[in-house]
Amino acid sequence: MRQATQFLVLITVSLLLCSGCASFMIAGEPLGAPSSAEAIVTFVAPHGVMMGGGGAVGLWDGENFIGQTYGGSIVQYKAAPGKHLFMGKAENWSYVSADLKPGKNYYIRVQTYIGVLQNRVALDPVQKGDEAEIEEWMKDYRVMSLDKNAAKEYIDSMLPKVKEAVTEFEKGSVKFEQLNPDDNR
């Protein structure tokens, strides 16, 4: 009986931690080819292969909320050419400094790992020559889009933490990955 009660408490806490995780993400369609005035960045969250893998991760371009991924999902983002700071938020922050060319597609894996109270995240830019899985991802994973109206409260609550994370990056006090202009497809 005691084990059943502990299990029920664990499930309840897990549900509470994840409630609303993807409530502002809706089914979407692939964006297709970028125009000559933009780049498309595709965030791919593989199905979890480790404990904690596949949990929700908030994605940001500086202070601009992109959306949330979870195992087996894709979020695509139209970005202006030039420099960007992409960040993933789970239990921790993960950073990718990017320099994007117009008319190009870029890909970032959203890897999740077991954490203490929720998953941890590592954003992993797909480098030139490391593109073998892209076709499979685009075929097998669900494309999700952001419902900005539904996400407003979440965005407002996260902005102070996002600004702090950006400041830490600007001070040079965090590790980050690099997405180079030629790491495109």
VOLOKOL-626783 format. One record per residue: x, y, z of N, C-alpha, C, O, CB in turn. Coordinates in steps of 0.02 Angstrom, whole numbers, plus 32768, in hexadecimal, padded with zeros to 4 digits. Atoms other than C-alpha are relative to their C-alpha. Glycine has a CB too. Example, Ala and Ser with C-alpha at 12.3 -4.5 7.8 and 13.67 -1.06 7.14 Angstrom:
% VOLOKOL-626783
802D7FC5800082677F1F8186802D803C80008061803B80217FCE8001803E7FD67FC57FFD82AC7FCB81657FD9803780257FF2806E802D801480177FB9
% end
This chain:
% VOLOKOL-626783
80297FC48000800080008000802C803F8000801E806F7FDC7FD18000803D7FD57FC67FFC808C8078802D8021800F7FBD802680497FA980367FF580367FE17FF6804280E2805D7F847FCD801D7FCF7FDF80487FA7801B7FBE7FE580347FE6802C803E807E7F2A7FF4804A800D7FEB80717FDF7FBE7FD98008800A7FBA7FED802881217F89803B802B7FE8803180617FCD7FF88007804D7FC57FDC801780DB81577F637FFE80087FB4800F803E7F9A80407FDC801580057FFC804880C1812F7EAC7FCC80337FEA7FD8805A7FBC7FEF7FBB7FE380357FD0800F801F81937EA880188047800C800980747FE47FC27FF180297FE57FBE7FF1807682287EF9803280147FC98031804E7FB28022800180467FCF7FF280348104821C7E7A7FDD80137FBE7FF180437F9E802E7FC47FF580257FF2803D808A82197DE87FDE804480057FE0806B7FD67FCB7FC97FF280227FC07FF6802782AC7E2F8031803A7FFA8022806C7FD97FDD800280447FCE7FCB800380C483167E47801980087FB9802180407FA1803B7FF080307FE97FFD8046810082EA7D987FCD80237FD47FDF804D7FAB800D7FB97FE480357FE080288059831D7D4D7FFC804B800F7FF280737FE27FBD7FDF800E80027FB97FED805B83C17DAE803B80267FE18033805E7FCA80008008804C7FC67FDF801D810B83E97D727FF9800A7FB58012803A7F99803F7FD8800F80077FFD804980DB83C77CBE7FBF801F7FE97FB6802A7FAD80067FBC7FE380417FE58016802C84107CBF800A80417FDB802D806E7FF17FD1800A803C7FFB7FC48029801B84917C38804080057FD8804C80387FB77FFA803B802B7FC07FFC802380C684677BF07FF980127FB7801E803D7F9D80257FBE800680067FF48048808B84667B3D7FBC801D7FEF7FA680187FB6800B7FC07FD980437FE7800C7FE284BB7B507FFF80397FCE7FCA80487FB27FE0801780417FFF7FCA8031801B854B7AE180217FEB7FBF802F80147F948025803C801D7FE5801A803F806484DB7A5A7FC77FDA7FDD7FA47FB27FFB803E7FD1800D8035802080287FEF84A379CE80207FDE7FC380587FEE7FAF7FCB80357FE97FE78023803C8004842E793A800C80327FC97FE480607FBE7FCF7FC87FE97FEF7FD180368058848678AA80157FDA7FC180117F9D7FBE8039802E80167FE8801A80408099846B77FA804880177FF6805A804D800D7FD280167FC57FBC7FE9800F814E847177BE7FFF80427FDA7FD3804E7FB180267FCA7FD67FFE7FBD801E817F85217789801680007FB7800880307F93802E802C80277FE78001804581CE84EC76E4804180267FFA8066802C802B7FCC801E7FD17FC17FDD800D825C854D76957FFD8048801A7FC98068801580117FFF7FB57FFF7FBB7FE9829185F376E2800280307FC5801B80207F90803C800C802E7FFA7FCC8033827E8693767E8047801B7FFF80708008802A7FCD803A800E7FBC7FE48005831886F47649800D803480368046804C803D800A801F7FBC7FF87FCD7FCB82FA876C76DB80017FE280468003800680777FC880327FFB800380207FBE82F886EB776880267FBE7FFF80377FA47FCB7FB77FF580157FE680437FF68344864C77AC7FCB7FDA80287FA47FF8804C804780008024802C802A7FD782E385BB77F7802C7FD5802D80597FB380167FD07FD37FD47FDD80297FCF8324856B78967FCE7FCC80197F987FDC8030801C802C803C802B80387FEB82DA84C078BD801E7FE1803E80567FC9803E7FF87FCB7FC77FED801E7FC182E3848379707FE17FBA80027FA47FB47FFC7FEA802C803E80168045800282D683C57979800B7FE0804480447FDE805D80247FD77FC87FFA80237FC082B283687A1B7FF67FB67FF47FBD7F9F7FEE7FCC801B803480078048800B82D882B07A007FD97FDF80397FD57FF9807180467FDF7FFA802180277FCC8274822E7A5E80337FF18036806D7FE380267FE07FBE7FE47FD1800C7FC982C282177B0A801A7FB980007FF47F897FFC7FDE800E80427FE180427FFC833C81887B12801E7FF5804580337FBD805580367FF87FCA7FE780067FBB837681AB7BC47FC88015802E7F988036801A8040802D800B80317FE87FD0831381C57C628001804C7FFF8036806A8000800E7FE4804880047FB8800382D582777C5C7FFF801A7FB97FEF80557FAE8039801F80257FFE7FEA804582E5827C7B9F7FBB800F7FE67F8B7FEB7FF580217FCB7FD5803F7FF18021825B82CF7B3D7FD4803180257F9D8040800D7FDB7FC37FF580297FD17FDB821A83487BC27FFC80447FDE802280527FAF801B80098045800B7FBE801D81DD83F87B99803D802D8009805C802F803E7FC18020801F7FCA7FCF7FFE8260847B7B6E7FE880407FDF7FD0803F7FA680407FE47FDB80117FBF801C823C85347B558039801A7FD4807380157FE77FF1803280387FCE7FE88030829585817ABF7FFA804C7FF87FC280667FF17FF87FDD7FBC7FFE7FB7800382C986387AB4803480167FCD80687FF77FC4800F801E80457FD07FDC8028831E86AA7A37800A804280257FE48072801B7FE8800B7FB47FFA7FC67FD3836287287AB37FC28004802C7FB27FD4804E800A80427FD7803D7FF77FD882C5876E7B057FC17FEF7FDB7F8A7FFC7FF37FFC80478019803A801280298252872D7A7C7FF27FB58009801C7F8B7FF9800C80117FB6801380467FF681F5868C7AA87FEF7FDF7FBD7FC77FF97F977FC47FFA8031800A8025803E81FA860D7A1A7FCA7FCB80097F9F7FC27FDD80417FE07FE9802F80377FF48198857D7A66801E7FCD802F804F7FDB80517FEB7FDE7FBF7FEA80347FD381AC84DB7AC480037FBE7FDA7FD67FAE7FB37FD07FFA803C7FFB8042801E81E884317A8D7FF77FCB80377FFE7FD9807280447FF67FDD8000803B7FD681D183857AD880107FC67FD2800F7FCE7F957FBA7FF680267FE880388028820782D87A9D7FD77FF27FC27F9A7FEB7FC580017FC3802A8020800F803F81DF82B879E77FDF803C7FDF7FB480337FB37FCD7FCC800B801F7FC5801E81B4836B79BB8034802D7FDE807080297FEB7FDB802880367FD87FCF802481F683F379497FDF804480087FA2804A800380077FEC7FB480187FBB800081E584B0795C802B80257FCD806980257FD28004802180487FDC7FD980328214851C78C67FF6804A800D7FC1806080247FE97FED7FB87FFE7FB97FF0824085D378D3801E80287FC78055801A7FB08028800D80417FE57FD380338253865A784F802780378023800E805980507FC680207FD47FD37FD07FDF82E686C7787F8020802F7FCC802D801B7F9480377FDA80277FDC7FD1802A83348762783680497FE97FFA80647FCC80297FFD8049801E7FB98011800783E3874577F08029802780348015805C804A801A80107FB87FD47FDE7FD1847187717865800A7FD980417FFE7F9D80437FE6804480107FEE80207FC084A2874E79197FC27FF6802D7F96802180318034802A8025803680127FD2842C86F77994801C7FDB803B80517FBB80377FCA7FD57FDC7FF080287FC5843486AE7A427FC37FD4800C7F8F7FEB80258011802D803F803580307FF383C886127A4A800C7FE0804480447FCD80547FFB7FCA7FC87FFA801D7FBD83A485CF7AF87FC97FCD800A7F907FD57FF37FFD80388036803080337FEC834F85347B3A7FFA8001804C802D8005806F80137FBA7FE7800A7FFE7FB8830285347BE87FDA7FC280177FA37FB480007FD980408015801F80377FDC82DC849A7C4F8013800B804980058040806480177FB77FE47FE67FF37FBD832A84817CFA803B80317FFC80488056802C80167FBD80227FC67FD5800D83C084DE7CB27FF480297FC17FC180217FA080427FD67FFA7FFF7FDC804083E585557C2380357FE17FD4806A7FCC7FED800D804C800A7FCE80158031843F851E7B85800080367FCA7FCC80517FB97FF07FB97FE37FF87FC7802D8483859C7B0780207FEC7FBE804C7FC17FBB802B803680217FE08006804284AB85A17A4D800680477FE37FD4806A7FDA7FD67FD17FD07FF47FC1802284FB863B7A0080007FF07FB580247FC47F9F80448021801780098010804784C9863F7948800B803E7FD57FFD80777FEA7FBB7FE37FF47FFB7FCD803384F186A478AE7FE07FE27FC17FFB7FB47FA3804D80167FF38029801E8034846E86827828800480257FBE800580637FBD7FB77FFC801780027FE380448471869E776C7FB87FFF7FE67F927FD27FF8802F7FD87FD080447FFF801C83D386CF770D7FF67FC67FCF80247FB07FAD7FF280437FDD80128034802F8378864876AA801A7FBB8012801A7F8F7FE7801880127FBD7FE280407FEB83C585B9770F7FD87FE180397FB48003805D8049800B8015801E80277FC983868530778580377FEB8030806D7FD6801B7FDA7FC17FE47FD380157FCB83DD850C782A7FDA7FD280307F9D7FD68036801E803E8027801F80317FD483BD848078A780257FFE804380628001804680007FBA7FE07FE580067FBD83D5847279637FDC7FC780237F9F7FC780287FF980438029801D80377FD783BB83D079C67FF3801A8046801C803F8062802F7FC2800180127FEF7FBC836483E87A6C80067FBF80297FD67F98802C7FB8802180067FF3803D7FDA83B1835F7AD87FEB800A80487FFC803D8067804C7FEB7FFB80137FFB7FBA8365833E7B82801B7FC5802880227F8E800E7FB3800580077FE380317FD383AB82DF7C167FDE800580447FBD80378053804D800A8006801F80007FBE837282B17CC3801F8038802B805C8043802A80097FBC80237FEB7FCC7FD1837B833F7D427FE87FEE80457FDB7FB480547FE580457FEA8016800C7FBB834883537DF77FB4800180037F957FD08016801D8035803080487FFB7FFE829483917DE97FE07FFE7FBA7FA57FEF7FB47FEB80408022801880048045828483987D2C803C7FF17FD480747FEB7FED7FDC80427FEA7FC88010802C82EC83737C938030803A7FF98020807480067FE57FEC7FBB7FCD7FCF8011838C83CD7C66800580027FB47FF07FD37F9380467FEF80207FFE7FF7804883AD840E7BB78047800F7FE9806E802F800C7FD180377FEA7FC27FEE8023844184187B407FED800D7FB77FD87FDF7F9480377FC88005800C7FEF8046842884747A9B803F7FEC7FD880777FFE7FEA7FEE804C7FF67FC9801C8027849384207A167FF880137FB77FD17FF37F9480047FB2800880077FEB804684A7847C796F80187FC87FD1804B7FA87FDD802880407FF47FED8031803384AD840A78D7803480227FD3802480537FB07FC27FE67FD77FC87FE380268555843078867FFF7FE77FB87FE27FB27FAA80437FF080227FF880148046857B842777CC801E7FBA7FFE80517FAD801E802C80337FD97FE88044800685938370779E7FE27FD080327FED7F94802D80497FFF8007801F80297FCC8530833078357FB480027FF77F8F800C802780138019804780467FF480128488833477DC7FD97FC17FF17FA07FC57FD87FFD802E7FC5801E803F8017845F827C77C47FB87FF680197F907FD87FF5802B7FC780188042800E7FE283C5827B78367FCA80327FED7F9080277FFD80067FFE804A80307FCB800C8370831877F57FC27FE77FDA7F8A7FF67FEF802180387FD8803A80198027830182C277737FD37FD5802B7F967FDB802780187FD87FC38027802B7FD382CA824177F47FD9802980337F9E801C803F802F7FCE802480237FD57FCF82A182C778757FC480217FDF7F8D80207FFB80308035801C80357FDA8020823A832B77FA7FC67FD27FEC7F8C7FE97FE7801A80247FC280348030801481DA828F77C67FDC7FE3803D7F9F7FDA803B801F7FC87FD7801B80267FC881C0823D78707FE88029803C7FBF8010806380337FD0801880117FD97FC481AE82CA78F07FC780307FF37FBB80447FB9803D8025801980397FD280058119833C7914801880487FFF803F805E802A7FCF7FF5803B7FF17FB88003812983F178DE7FCD8024802D7F91801A80257FFD801B7FB6802B7FDA7FD280E484637967800B804A7FF5804280607FE3800F7FEC804A7FFD7FB7800780BD851D795F7FE8802180407FC3800480677FD480177FC380107FDB7FC480AC85A079E57FBE80267FF87FB380487FC6803880318011803C7FD67FF9800285E97A1580138038802F800F8030806C7FC17FD6801A7FE57FC97FD7804586927A517FCE801980347FE2802C806C8015803A7FD480317FE97FCF7FA286C47AA57FFD7FD2803D7FF97FEA80757FBA80057FDF800280307FC97F9F86267B0D80408002802A803F7FF080657FF47FB97FE67FBF80007FDE8057863D7B3A80108041802580438045804780377FF27FCF7FF07FBE7FE5804C86F37B7380117FFE804A8043801C805F7FC5802E7FF57FF480027FB7804286CE7C2E80447FDE800E80697FF580397FC77FDA80247FC180237FF780D386527C22803B802E7FED806C8032801280027FBF7FD67FCB7FD48018813D86CD7BBE800D803780338046804580457FEE801F7FBB7FF97FCA7FCF811C875A7C3980217FE88040804A800C805D7FBB801E80117FE3801A7FC2814986EC7CCE804A7FED7FF780707FEE80277FD87FC380187FBB8015800D81EB86B17C7B803080387FEF806C80307FF780007FCE7FC97FD47FCB8018822E87577C3A803680168031806F8020801B7FD7803B7FEE7FCA7FED7FD3828D87887CD980397FCC800080747FDE80027FE6800980477FCD8035800182E786DF7CD780257FFF7FBE80617FF37FBC7FDF7FBB800D7FE17FFE8042830786ED7C1C8033803A7FFD806A80317FE57FCA80087FC97FD37FC680008353879B7C31803F7FF280298076800580157FDD803E801C7FC780137FD783C387587CBB802D7FCF7FDB806A7FD57FDE7FE77FE180437FD98031802683FA86C67C4C802680237FC7806080127FBA7FD27FC97FE27FDE7FDB80358423873E7BBD803B8028801D807080297FFF7FCE80307FDC7FCB7FDA7FDF848887AB7C34803B7FD3801280757FE680087FE5802280407FCA802F7FEF84EB87137C7080287FEE7FC280657FE97FC57FE37FC080207FDE800E803F851386EA7BBA802C803B7FEC806780327FDB7FCD7FF07FC87FDB7FC480148548879D7B95803E800C802B8070802780137FD3803C80027FC67FF97FD385BC879C7C2C80357FCA7FF3806C7FCE800D7FE87FFC80497FD18036800F860F86FF7BE780067FCC803680377FA780398043801D7FF47FFC802E7FC785E786997C817FDC7FBD7FF47FD47F9680237FE38020803D80218040800E858D86087C2980207FDF7FC3803C80017F977FB4800B7FF47FE98025803B85C085817BAF7FCA80037FCA7F8F80087FD980117FB5801280307FFF8036857085837B04801B7FDA7FC480587FD17FBD7FEF80497FEC7FEE8020803F857085277A5E7FFC80347FC97FDD80697FD17FD17FC47FF17FFE7FD18038858E857C79B67FDD7FE27FC47FEA7FA97FB2804980137FEE801E8011804085208574791B801B80327FCD8009806C7FCE7FB0800180037FDD7FD58030858985B8788C7FD6800E7FC27FA87FE77FB380437FE17FEC80277FEF803C8546860E77EE7FFE7FC87FCD7FCC7FBF7FAA801C803E7FE07FFE80358032857D857A77837FE57FBD80187FE77F8C7FF380477FF77FE9801F803E7FE6852984F677F27FB87FFB7FE97F8B7FEA801080057FFE804D80447FFF80198491850277837FF57FC77FCF80237FA47FBB7FF180437FDE8012803480308436848E77107FD880207FC97FC27FFE7F9B7FD87FC78022
% end
